[in-house]
């Protein structure tokens, strides 16, 4: 399988138990890819401007801190 179309077709043919396994695997895979991208964006400063703006807006109550 080398194209998205081939992968899509293969996924549509999976029996439900295999589709469920694939969903779990893909969710973990996708989260890992997202985490790596986020870490790269932090390291390269791509998020600095947004973070600075959020910290600036916090006292004016335009945003609120996340509690948890």
C-alpha positions in Angstrom: 0.0 0.0 0.0 1.6 3.2 -1.1 -1.3 5.7 -1.6 -3.9 7.2 0.6 -6.6 5.8 -1.6 -5.2 2.2 -1.2 -5.0 2.7 2.6 -8.6 4.0 2.6 -9.8 1.1 0.6 -8.0 -1.4 2.9 -9.5 0.2 6.0 -13.0 0.0 4.6 -12.5 -3.8 4.2 -11.4 -4.4 7.8 -13.7 -6.5 9.9 -15.0 -4.6 13.0 -12.6 -6.2 15.5 -9.6 -5.3 13.3 -11.1 -1.8 12.6 -11.3 -1.3 16.4 -7.6 -2.3 16.8 -6.7 0.0 13.9 -8.5 3.0 15.5 -6.7 2.4 18.8 -3.4 2.2 17.0 -4.0 5.2 14.9 -5.2 7.3 17.8 -1.9 6.6 19.6 0.1 7.2 16.4 -1.6 10.5 15.6 -1.2 11.7 19.2 2.5 10.9 19.1 2.9 12.8 15.8 1.0 15.8 17.3 3.1 15.7 20.4 6.4 15.7 18.4 5.1 18.6 16.3 4.1 20.6 19.3 7.5 20.0 21.0 9.2 21.1 17.8 7.0 24.3 17.6 7.9 25.1 21.2 11.6 24.5 20.7 11.7 26.7 17.6 9.7 29.5 19.2 6.6 29.3 16.9 4.3 29.5 19.9 6.1 32.3 21.8 4.0 35.1 20.4 0.7 33.4 21.3 2.0 32.5 24.7 3.1 36.1 25.3 -0.3 37.4 24.2 -2.1 35.0 26.5 0.0 36.0 29.5 -0.7 39.7 28.6 -4.4 39.1 28.3 -4.7 37.1 31.6 -4.9 40.0 34.0 -7.6 41.7 31.8 -9.8 38.5 32.2 -9.9 38.1 28.4 -8.8 34.6 29.1 -8.8 32.6 32.3 -6.2 30.1 33.7 -6.8 26.4 33.2 -7.4 24.7 36.5 -7.0 21.1 37.0 
